[in-house]
Amino acid sequence: MIAGGATPSRIATAEDWNGAAWVEVADLSTARDHLAGAGTSSSGLAFGGNTGSATGATEEWSQGTTVKTVDTD
């Protein structure tokens, strides 16, 4: 599982390796690069990162669902 990045502009895709190719499975709510992640290909977190103006949010992804922002307040 990979999410975000820059090619050269920031991207908001989340992709999973299906054994032969990377396949887009969801979109982050905010395009960003230099983010971190944790979890597995079926359930994970993407957090931090550079959006160009502020640090990115924490977002959760579960297989079969879209990415959602996690409120950390």
PyMOL Python script that loads the backbone (N, CA, C, O; Angstrom):
from pymol import cmd

cmd.read_pdbstr("""\
ATOM      1  N   MET A   1       0.848  -1.173   0.000  1.00  0.00           N
ATOM      2  CA  MET A   1       0.000   0.000   0.000  1.00  0.00           C
ATOM      3  C   MET A   1       0.892   1.234   0.000  1.00  0.00           C
ATOM      4  O   MET A   1       1.837   1.327   0.783  1.00  0.00           O
ATOM      5  N   ILE A   2       0.589   2.171  -0.875  1.00  0.00           N
ATOM      6  CA  ILE A   2       1.277   3.459  -0.886  1.00  0.00           C
ATOM      7  C   ILE A   2       0.232   4.563  -0.969  1.00  0.00           C
ATOM      8  O   ILE A   2      -0.875   4.342  -1.460  1.00  0.00           O
ATOM      9  N   ALA A   3       0.585   5.755  -0.486  1.00  0.00           N
ATOM     10  CA  ALA A   3      -0.347   6.878  -0.535  1.00  0.00           C
ATOM     11  C   ALA A   3       0.433   8.171  -0.658  1.00  0.00           C
ATOM     12  O   ALA A   3       1.524   8.314  -0.106  1.00  0.00           O
ATOM     13  N   GLY A   4      -0.151   9.117  -1.398  1.00  0.00           N
ATOM     14  CA  GLY A   4       0.457  10.429  -1.561  1.00  0.00           C
ATOM     15  C   GLY A   4       1.725  10.387  -2.380  1.00  0.00           C
ATOM     16  O   GLY A   4       2.043   9.379  -3.011  1.00  0.00           O
ATOM     17  N   GLY A   5       2.444  11.493  -2.363  1.00  0.00           N
ATOM     18  CA  GLY A   5       3.705  11.585  -3.077  1.00  0.00           C
ATOM     19  C   GLY A   5       3.761  12.795  -3.982  1.00  0.00           C
ATOM     20  O   GLY A   5       2.911  13.681  -3.898  1.00  0.00           O
ATOM     21  N   ALA A   6       4.757  12.834  -4.847  1.00  0.00           N
ATOM     22  CA  ALA A   6       4.932  13.958  -5.765  1.00  0.00           C
ATOM     23  C   ALA A   6       5.465  13.454  -7.096  1.00  0.00           C
ATOM     24  O   ALA A   6       6.394  12.648  -7.137  1.00  0.00           O
ATOM     25  N   THR A   7       4.867  13.935  -8.192  1.00  0.00           N
ATOM     26  CA  THR A   7       5.261  13.462  -9.533  1.00  0.00           C
ATOM     27  C   THR A   7       5.242  14.535 -10.616  1.00  0.00           C
ATOM     28  O   THR A   7       4.693  14.153 -11.649  1.00  0.00           O
ATOM     29  N   PRO A   8       5.682  15.719 -10.636  1.00  0.00           N
ATOM     30  CA  PRO A   8       6.348  16.485  -9.584  1.00  0.00           C
ATOM     31  C   PRO A   8       5.392  17.227  -8.666  1.00  0.00           C
ATOM     32  O   PRO A   8       5.831  17.708  -7.621  1.00  0.00           O
ATOM     33  N   SER A   9       4.098  17.351  -8.995  1.00  0.00           N
ATOM     34  CA  SER A   9       3.178  18.014  -8.063  1.00  0.00           C
ATOM     35  C   SER A   9       2.650  16.988  -7.057  1.00  0.00           C
ATOM     36  O   SER A   9       2.732  15.784  -7.299  1.00  0.00           O
ATOM     37  N   ARG A  10       2.114  17.458  -5.940  1.00  0.00           N
ATOM     38  CA  ARG A  10       1.614  16.561  -4.906  1.00  0.00           C
ATOM     39  C   ARG A  10       0.421  15.767  -5.430  1.00  0.00           C
ATOM     40  O   ARG A  10      -0.391  16.283  -6.197  1.00  0.00           O
ATOM     41  N   ILE A  11       0.326  14.506  -5.007  1.00  0.00           N
ATOM     42  CA  ILE A  11      -0.785  13.665  -5.438  1.00  0.00           C
ATOM     43  C   ILE A  11      -1.578  13.165  -4.234  1.00  0.00           C
ATOM     44  O   ILE A  11      -1.079  13.162  -3.108  1.00  0.00           O
ATOM     45  N   ALA A  12      -2.808  12.744  -4.479  1.00  0.00           N
ATOM     46  CA  ALA A  12      -3.694  12.326  -3.398  1.00  0.00           C
ATOM     47  C   ALA A  12      -4.173  10.895  -3.567  1.00  0.00           C
ATOM     48  O   ALA A  12      -5.190  10.522  -2.982  1.00  0.00           O
ATOM     49  N   THR A  13      -3.480  10.090  -4.341  1.00  0.00           N
ATOM     50  CA  THR A  13      -3.940   8.725  -4.559  1.00  0.00           C
ATOM     51  C   THR A  13      -3.412   7.763  -3.503  1.00  0.00           C
ATOM     52  O   THR A  13      -2.343   7.970  -2.929  1.00  0.00           O
ATOM     53  N   ALA A  14      -4.176   6.717  -3.263  1.00  0.00           N
ATOM     54  CA  ALA A  14      -3.755   5.592  -2.436  1.00  0.00           C
ATOM     55  C   ALA A  14      -3.817   4.364  -3.339  1.00  0.00           C
ATOM     56  O   ALA A  14      -4.844   4.103  -3.966  1.00  0.00           O
ATOM     57  N   GLU A  15      -2.727   3.618  -3.405  1.00  0.00           N
ATOM     58  CA  GLU A  15      -2.644   2.478  -4.314  1.00  0.00           C
ATOM     59  C   GLU A  15      -2.201   1.221  -3.578  1.00  0.00           C
ATOM     60  O   GLU A  15      -1.502   1.281  -2.566  1.00  0.00           O
ATOM     61  N   ASP A  16      -2.628   0.081  -4.116  1.00  0.00           N
ATOM     62  CA  ASP A  16      -2.298  -1.220  -3.536  1.00  0.00           C
ATOM     63  C   ASP A  16      -1.655  -2.087  -4.619  1.00  0.00           C
ATOM     64  O   ASP A  16      -2.055  -2.023  -5.781  1.00  0.00           O
ATOM     65  N   TRP A  17      -0.678  -2.882  -4.251  1.00  0.00           N
ATOM     66  CA  TRP A  17      -0.001  -3.795  -5.183  1.00  0.00           C
ATOM     67  C   TRP A  17      -0.841  -5.066  -5.281  1.00  0.00           C
ATOM     68  O   TRP A  17      -1.098  -5.717  -4.268  1.00  0.00           O
ATOM     69  N   ASN A  18      -1.270  -5.426  -6.495  1.00  0.00           N
ATOM     70  CA  ASN A  18      -2.115  -6.615  -6.665  1.00  0.00           C
ATOM     71  C   ASN A  18      -1.330  -7.854  -7.087  1.00  0.00           C
ATOM     72  O   ASN A  18      -1.923  -8.870  -7.452  1.00  0.00           O
ATOM     73  N   GLY A  19      -0.013  -7.777  -7.040  1.00  0.00           N
ATOM     74  CA  GLY A  19       0.840  -8.887  -7.438  1.00  0.00           C
ATOM     75  C   GLY A  19       1.451  -8.700  -8.808  1.00  0.00           C
ATOM     76  O   GLY A  19       2.436  -9.357  -9.143  1.00  0.00           O
ATOM     77  N   ALA A  20       0.875  -7.801  -9.613  1.00  0.00           N
ATOM     78  CA  ALA A  20       1.384  -7.539 -10.957  1.00  0.00           C
ATOM     79  C   ALA A  20       1.551  -6.052 -11.239  1.00  0.00           C
ATOM     80  O   ALA A  20       2.393  -5.665 -12.049  1.00  0.00           O
ATOM     81  N   ALA A  21       0.753  -5.212 -10.574  1.00  0.00           N
ATOM     82  CA  ALA A  21       0.797  -3.766 -10.837  1.00  0.00           C
ATOM     83  C   ALA A  21       0.203  -3.009  -9.657  1.00  0.00           C
ATOM     84  O   ALA A  21      -0.508  -3.582  -8.831  1.00  0.00           O
ATOM     85  N   TRP A  22       0.507  -1.697  -9.587  1.00  0.00           N
ATOM     86  CA  TRP A  22      -0.111  -0.822  -8.594  1.00  0.00           C
ATOM     87  C   TRP A  22      -1.486  -0.415  -9.101  1.00  0.00           C
ATOM     88  O   TRP A  22      -1.626  -0.003 -10.253  1.00  0.00           O
ATOM     89  N   VAL A  23      -2.515  -0.528  -8.239  1.00  0.00           N
ATOM     90  CA  VAL A  23      -3.890  -0.220  -8.604  1.00  0.00           C
ATOM     91  C   VAL A  23      -4.430   0.818  -7.623  1.00  0.00           C
ATOM     92  O   VAL A  23      -4.330   0.637  -6.410  1.00  0.00           O
ATOM     93  N   GLU A  24      -5.009   1.919  -8.153  1.00  0.00           N
ATOM     94  CA  GLU A  24      -5.582   2.932  -7.278  1.00  0.00           C
ATOM     95  C   GLU A  24      -6.814   2.379  -6.582  1.00  0.00           C
ATOM     96  O   GLU A  24      -7.706   1.826  -7.225  1.00  0.00           O
ATOM     97  N   VAL A  25      -6.859   2.534  -5.244  1.00  0.00           N
ATOM     98  CA  VAL A  25      -7.976   2.013  -4.461  1.00  0.00           C
ATOM     99  C   VAL A  25      -8.766   3.116  -3.754  1.00  0.00           C
ATOM    100  O   VAL A  25      -9.900   2.885  -3.335  1.00  0.00           O
ATOM    101  N   ALA A  26      -8.189   4.296  -3.617  1.00  0.00           N
ATOM    102  CA  ALA A  26      -8.866   5.395  -2.929  1.00  0.00           C
ATOM    103  C   ALA A  26      -8.085   6.684  -3.158  1.00  0.00           C
ATOM    104  O   ALA A  26      -7.003   6.667  -3.744  1.00  0.00           O
ATOM    105  N   ASP A  27      -8.638   7.791  -2.695  1.00  0.00           N
ATOM    106  CA  ASP A  27      -7.964   9.089  -2.739  1.00  0.00           C
ATOM    107  C   ASP A  27      -7.848   9.645  -1.332  1.00  0.00           C
ATOM    108  O   ASP A  27      -8.777   9.531  -0.532  1.00  0.00           O
ATOM    109  N   LEU A  28      -6.704  10.247  -1.033  1.00  0.00           N
ATOM    110  CA  LEU A  28      -6.565  10.998   0.211  1.00  0.00           C
ATOM    111  C   LEU A  28      -7.436  12.240   0.104  1.00  0.00           C
ATOM    112  O   LEU A  28      -7.704  12.706  -1.003  1.00  0.00           O
ATOM    113  N   SER A  29      -7.881  12.781   1.225  1.00  0.00           N
ATOM    114  CA  SER A  29      -8.683  14.001   1.191  1.00  0.00           C
ATOM    115  C   SER A  29      -7.823  15.221   0.853  1.00  0.00           C
ATOM    116  O   SER A  29      -8.330  16.231   0.366  1.00  0.00           O
ATOM    117  N   THR A  30      -6.497  15.115   1.120  1.00  0.00           N
ATOM    118  CA  THR A  30      -5.578  16.211   0.851  1.00  0.00           C
ATOM    119  C   THR A  30      -4.331  15.678   0.153  1.00  0.00           C
ATOM    120  O   THR A  30      -3.660  14.788   0.677  1.00  0.00           O
ATOM    121  N   ALA A  31      -4.017  16.211  -1.017  1.00  0.00           N
ATOM    122  CA  ALA A  31      -2.788  15.809  -1.718  1.00  0.00           C
ATOM    123  C   ALA A  31      -1.585  16.287  -0.911  1.00  0.00           C
ATOM    124  O   ALA A  31      -1.544  17.435  -0.468  1.00  0.00           O
ATOM    125  N   ARG A  32      -0.595  15.393  -0.720  1.00  0.00           N
ATOM    126  CA  ARG A  32       0.602  15.768   0.032  1.00  0.00           C
ATOM    127  C   ARG A  32       1.738  14.798  -0.239  1.00  0.00           C
ATOM    128  O   ARG A  32       1.536  13.690  -0.736  1.00  0.00           O
ATOM    129  N   ASP A  33       2.941  15.250   0.104  1.00  0.00           N
ATOM    130  CA  ASP A  33       4.121  14.401  -0.020  1.00  0.00           C
ATOM    131  C   ASP A  33       4.824  14.360   1.337  1.00  0.00           C
ATOM    132  O   ASP A  33       4.437  15.069   2.266  1.00  0.00           O
ATOM    133  N   HIS A  34       5.842  13.538   1.442  1.00  0.00           N
ATOM    134  CA  HIS A  34       6.621  13.361   2.671  1.00  0.00           C
ATOM    135  C   HIS A  34       5.750  12.959   3.861  1.00  0.00           C
ATOM    136  O   HIS A  34       6.004  13.385   4.988  1.00  0.00           O
ATOM    137  N   LEU A  35       4.725  12.141   3.615  1.00  0.00           N
ATOM    138  CA  LEU A  35       3.882  11.685   4.702  1.00  0.00           C
ATOM    139  C   LEU A  35       4.382  10.339   5.225  1.00  0.00           C
ATOM    140  O   LEU A  35       5.258   9.715   4.626  1.00  0.00           O
ATOM    141  N   ALA A  36       3.822   9.908   6.331  1.00  0.00           N
ATOM    142  CA  ALA A  36       4.177   8.628   6.931  1.00  0.00           C
ATOM    143  C   ALA A  36       2.942   7.741   6.946  1.00  0.00           C
ATOM    144  O   ALA A  36       1.821   8.214   6.757  1.00  0.00           O
ATOM    145  N   GLY A  37       3.158   6.458   7.171  1.00  0.00           N
ATOM    146  CA  GLY A  37       2.038   5.534   7.199  1.00  0.00           C
ATOM    147  C   GLY A  37       2.297   4.374   8.132  1.00  0.00           C
ATOM    148  O   GLY A  37       3.431   4.121   8.537  1.00  0.00           O
ATOM    149  N   ALA A  38       1.225   3.671   8.469  1.00  0.00           N
ATOM    150  CA  ALA A  38       1.307   2.495   9.323  1.00  0.00           C
ATOM    151  C   ALA A  38       0.137   1.582   8.988  1.00  0.00           C
ATOM    152  O   ALA A  38      -0.905   2.044   8.522  1.00  0.00           O
ATOM    153  N   GLY A  39       0.311   0.293   9.224  1.00  0.00           N
ATOM    154  CA  GLY A  39      -0.771  -0.650   9.016  1.00  0.00           C
ATOM    155  C   GLY A  39      -0.439  -1.669   7.949  1.00  0.00           C
ATOM    156  O   GLY A  39       0.729  -1.944   7.673  1.00  0.00           O
ATOM    157  N   THR A  40      -1.483  -2.229   7.352  1.00  0.00           N
ATOM    158  CA  THR A  40      -1.352  -3.268   6.341  1.00  0.00           C
ATOM    159  C   THR A  40      -2.051  -2.827   5.064  1.00  0.00           C
ATOM    160  O   THR A  40      -2.591  -1.722   5.000  1.00  0.00           O
ATOM    161  N   SER A  41      -2.043  -3.679   4.052  1.00  0.00           N
ATOM    162  CA  SER A  41      -2.716  -3.333   2.803  1.00  0.00           C
ATOM    163  C   SER A  41      -4.234  -3.395   2.916  1.00  0.00           C
ATOM    164  O   SER A  41      -4.933  -2.952   2.004  1.00  0.00           O
ATOM    165  N   SER A  42      -4.762  -3.935   4.015  1.00  0.00           N
ATOM    166  CA  SER A  42      -6.211  -3.971   4.181  1.00  0.00           C
ATOM    167  C   SER A  42      -6.732  -2.964   5.204  1.00  0.00           C
ATOM    168  O   SER A  42      -7.939  -2.731   5.274  1.00  0.00           O
ATOM    169  N   SER A  43      -5.844  -2.364   5.995  1.00  0.00           N
ATOM    170  CA  SER A  43      -6.248  -1.372   6.975  1.00  0.00           C
ATOM    171  C   SER A  43      -5.028  -0.561   7.387  1.00  0.00           C
ATOM    172  O   SER A  43      -4.052  -1.122   7.886  1.00  0.00           O
ATOM    173  N   GLY A  44      -5.070   0.747   7.186  1.00  0.00           N
ATOM    174  CA  GLY A  44      -3.890   1.535   7.510  1.00  0.00           C
ATOM    175  C   GLY A  44      -4.166   3.000   7.774  1.00  0.00           C
ATOM    176  O   GLY A  44      -5.296   3.473   7.647  1.00  0.00           O
ATOM    177  N   LEU A  45      -3.106   3.713   8.145  1.00  0.00           N
ATOM    178  CA  LEU A  45      -3.149   5.143   8.404  1.00  0.00           C
ATOM    179  C   LEU A  45      -2.133   5.850   7.532  1.00  0.00           C
ATOM    180  O   LEU A  45      -1.062   5.309   7.257  1.00  0.00           O
ATOM    181  N   ALA A  46      -2.460   7.051   7.097  1.00  0.00           N
ATOM    182  CA  ALA A  46      -1.522   7.971   6.459  1.00  0.00           C
ATOM    183  C   ALA A  46      -1.562   9.236   7.307  1.00  0.00           C
ATOM    184  O   ALA A  46      -2.641   9.725   7.639  1.00  0.00           O
ATOM    185  N   PHE A  47      -0.383   9.775   7.665  1.00  0.00           N
ATOM    186  CA  PHE A  47      -0.396  10.941   8.550  1.00  0.00           C
ATOM    187  C   PHE A  47       0.766  11.863   8.264  1.00  0.00           C
ATOM    188  O   PHE A  47       1.775  11.479   7.672  1.00  0.00           O
ATOM    189  N   GLY A  48       0.584  13.121   8.715  1.00  0.00           N
ATOM    190  CA  GLY A  48       1.602  14.143   8.512  1.00  0.00           C
ATOM    191  C   GLY A  48       1.735  14.504   7.054  1.00  0.00           C
ATOM    192  O   GLY A  48       0.788  14.377   6.277  1.00  0.00           O
ATOM    193  N   GLY A  49       2.916  14.954   6.691  1.00  0.00           N
ATOM    194  CA  GLY A  49       3.190  15.285   5.305  1.00  0.00           C
ATOM    195  C   GLY A  49       3.121  16.766   5.007  1.00  0.00           C
ATOM    196  O   GLY A  49       2.707  17.578   5.834  1.00  0.00           O
ATOM    197  N   ASN A  50       3.539  17.087   3.806  1.00  0.00           N
ATOM    198  CA  ASN A  50       3.609  18.466   3.345  1.00  0.00           C
ATOM    199  C   ASN A  50       2.517  18.709   2.312  1.00  0.00           C
ATOM    200  O   ASN A  50       2.475  18.049   1.273  1.00  0.00           O
ATOM    201  N   THR A  51       1.636  19.658   2.604  1.00  0.00           N
ATOM    202  CA  THR A  51       0.568  20.015   1.673  1.00  0.00           C
ATOM    203  C   THR A  51       0.911  21.277   0.895  1.00  0.00           C
ATOM    204  O   THR A  51       0.154  21.682   0.013  1.00  0.00           O
ATOM    205  N   GLY A  52       2.035  21.902   1.206  1.00  0.00           N
ATOM    206  CA  GLY A  52       2.417  23.157   0.592  1.00  0.00           C
ATOM    207  C   GLY A  52       2.180  24.343   1.504  1.00  0.00           C
ATOM    208  O   GLY A  52       2.831  25.379   1.365  1.00  0.00           O
ATOM    209  N   SER A  53       1.242  24.195   2.447  1.00  0.00           N
ATOM    210  CA  SER A  53       0.970  25.290   3.363  1.00  0.00           C
ATOM    211  C   SER A  53       0.879  24.835   4.818  1.00  0.00           C
ATOM    212  O   SER A  53       1.018  25.655   5.726  1.00  0.00           O
ATOM    213  N   ALA A  54       0.651  23.552   5.054  1.00  0.00           N
ATOM    214  CA  ALA A  54       0.529  23.061   6.425  1.00  0.00           C
ATOM    215  C   ALA A  54       0.789  21.557   6.458  1.00  0.00           C
ATOM    216  O   ALA A  54       0.822  20.895   5.421  1.00  0.00           O
ATOM    217  N   THR A  55       0.971  21.037   7.654  1.00  0.00           N
ATOM    218  CA  THR A  55       1.152  19.596   7.820  1.00  0.00           C
ATOM    219  C   THR A  55      -0.172  18.900   7.545  1.00  0.00           C
ATOM    220  O   THR A  55      -1.229  19.392   7.941  1.00  0.00           O
ATOM    221  N   GLY A  56      -0.120  17.768   6.874  1.00  0.00           N
ATOM    222  CA  GLY A  56      -1.325  17.032   6.503  1.00  0.00           C
ATOM    223  C   GLY A  56      -2.042  16.393   7.680  1.00  0.00           C
ATOM    224  O   GLY A  56      -1.481  16.256   8.767  1.00  0.00           O
ATOM    225  N   ALA A  57      -3.270  16.011   7.450  1.00  0.00           N
ATOM    226  CA  ALA A  57      -4.119  15.380   8.452  1.00  0.00           C
ATOM    227  C   ALA A  57      -3.784  13.899   8.597  1.00  0.00           C
ATOM    228  O   ALA A  57      -2.993  13.349   7.831  1.00  0.00           O
ATOM    229  N   THR A  58      -4.397  13.268   9.588  1.00  0.00           N
ATOM    230  CA  THR A  58      -4.336  11.820   9.731  1.00  0.00           C
ATOM    231  C   THR A  58      -5.554  11.244   9.037  1.00  0.00           C
ATOM    232  O   THR A  58      -6.676  11.703   9.254  1.00  0.00           O
ATOM    233  N   GLU A  59      -5.333  10.228   8.195  1.00  0.00           N
ATOM    234  CA  GLU A  59      -6.427   9.614   7.469  1.00  0.00           C
ATOM    235  C   GLU A  59      -6.365   8.105   7.604  1.00  0.00           C
ATOM    236  O   GLU A  59      -5.284   7.520   7.667  1.00  0.00           O
ATOM    237  N   GLU A  60      -7.536   7.477   7.648  1.00  0.00           N
ATOM    238  CA  GLU A  60      -7.655   6.037   7.815  1.00  0.00           C
ATOM    239  C   GLU A  60      -8.205   5.426   6.536  1.00  0.00           C
ATOM    240  O   GLU A  60      -9.084   5.994   5.889  1.00  0.00           O
ATOM    241  N   TRP A  61      -7.672   4.253   6.177  1.00  0.00           N
ATOM    242  CA  TRP A  61      -8.171   3.519   5.022  1.00  0.00           C
ATOM    243  C   TRP A  61      -8.424   2.082   5.437  1.00  0.00           C
ATOM    244  O   TRP A  61      -7.590   1.459   6.095  1.00  0.00           O
ATOM    245  N   SER A  62      -9.578   1.560   5.051  1.00  0.00           N
ATOM    246  CA  SER A  62      -9.901   0.146   5.244  1.00  0.00           C
ATOM    247  C   SER A  62     -10.285  -0.425   3.898  1.00  0.00           C
ATOM    248  O   SER A  62     -10.977   0.236   3.123  1.00  0.00           O
ATOM    249  N   GLN A  63      -9.858  -1.618   3.606  1.00  0.00           N
ATOM    250  CA  GLN A  63     -10.124  -2.233   2.310  1.00  0.00           C
ATOM    251  C   GLN A  63     -11.612  -2.190   1.999  1.00  0.00           C
ATOM    252  O   GLN A  63     -12.446  -2.567   2.822  1.00  0.00           O
ATOM    253  N   GLY A  64     -11.931  -1.722   0.789  1.00  0.00           N
ATOM    254  CA  GLY A  64     -13.310  -1.657   0.352  1.00  0.00           C
ATOM    255  C   GLY A  64     -14.015  -0.362   0.696  1.00  0.00           C
ATOM    256  O   GLY A  64     -15.187  -0.190   0.362  1.00  0.00           O
ATOM    257  N   THR A  65     -13.309   0.569   1.371  1.00  0.00           N
ATOM    258  CA  THR A  65     -13.927   1.848   1.710  1.00  0.00           C
ATOM    259  C   THR A  65     -13.045   2.984   1.212  1.00  0.00           C
ATOM    260  O   THR A  65     -11.907   2.769   0.795  1.00  0.00           O
ATOM    261  N   THR A  66     -13.577   4.172   1.262  1.00  0.00           N
ATOM    262  CA  THR A  66     -12.790   5.338   0.884  1.00  0.00           C
ATOM    263  C   THR A  66     -11.949   5.789   2.074  1.00  0.00           C
ATOM    264  O   THR A  66     -12.185   5.377   3.210  1.00  0.00           O
ATOM    265  N   VAL A  67     -10.971   6.636   1.797  1.00  0.00           N
ATOM    266  CA  VAL A  67     -10.145   7.206   2.850  1.00  0.00           C
ATOM    267  C   VAL A  67     -10.964   8.222   3.611  1.00  0.00           C
ATOM    268  O   VAL A  67     -11.700   8.996   3.000  1.00  0.00           O
ATOM    269  N   LYS A  68     -10.857   8.241   4.934  1.00  0.00           N
ATOM    270  CA  LYS A  68     -11.552   9.246   5.715  1.00  0.00           C
ATOM    271  C   LYS A  68     -10.592   9.923   6.677  1.00  0.00           C
ATOM    272  O   LYS A  68      -9.648   9.303   7.166  1.00  0.00           O
ATOM    273  N   THR A  69     -10.836  11.191   6.945  1.00  0.00           N
ATOM    274  CA  THR A  69     -10.006  11.960   7.858  1.00  0.00           C
ATOM    275  C   THR A  69     -10.354  11.568   9.293  1.00  0.00           C
ATOM    276  O   THR A  69     -11.525  11.448   9.653  1.00  0.00           O
ATOM    277  N   VAL A  70      -9.323  11.372  10.096  1.00  0.00           N
ATOM    278  CA  VAL A  70      -9.502  11.012  11.502  1.00  0.00           C
ATOM    279  C   VAL A  70      -9.344  12.270  12.334  1.00  0.00           C
ATOM    280  O   VAL A  70      -8.319  12.946  12.239  1.00  0.00           O
ATOM    281  N   ASP A  71     -10.342  12.598  13.151  1.00  0.00           N
ATOM    282  CA  ASP A  71     -10.290  13.772  14.014  1.00  0.00           C
ATOM    283  C   ASP A  71      -9.430  13.438  15.227  1.00  0.00           C
ATOM    284  O   ASP A  71      -9.732  12.502  15.967  1.00  0.00           O
ATOM    285  N   THR A  72      -8.358  14.203  15.431  1.00  0.00           N
ATOM    286  CA  THR A  72      -7.441  13.935  16.557  1.00  0.00           C
ATOM    287  C   THR A  72      -7.571  14.946  17.680  1.00  0.00           C
ATOM    288  O   THR A  72      -6.721  14.989  18.568  1.00  0.00           O
ATOM    289  N   ASP A  73      -8.632  15.771  17.660  1.00  0.00           N
ATOM    290  CA  ASP A  73      -8.847  16.748  18.746  1.00  0.00           C
ATOM    291  C   ASP A  73      -9.376  16.095  19.983  1.00  0.00           C
ATOM    292  O   ASP A  73      -9.611  16.770  20.985  1.00  0.00           O
TER     293      ASP A  73
END
""", "prot")
cmd.dss("prot")
cmd.show_as("cartoon", "prot")
cmd.util.cbc("prot")
cmd.orient("prot")
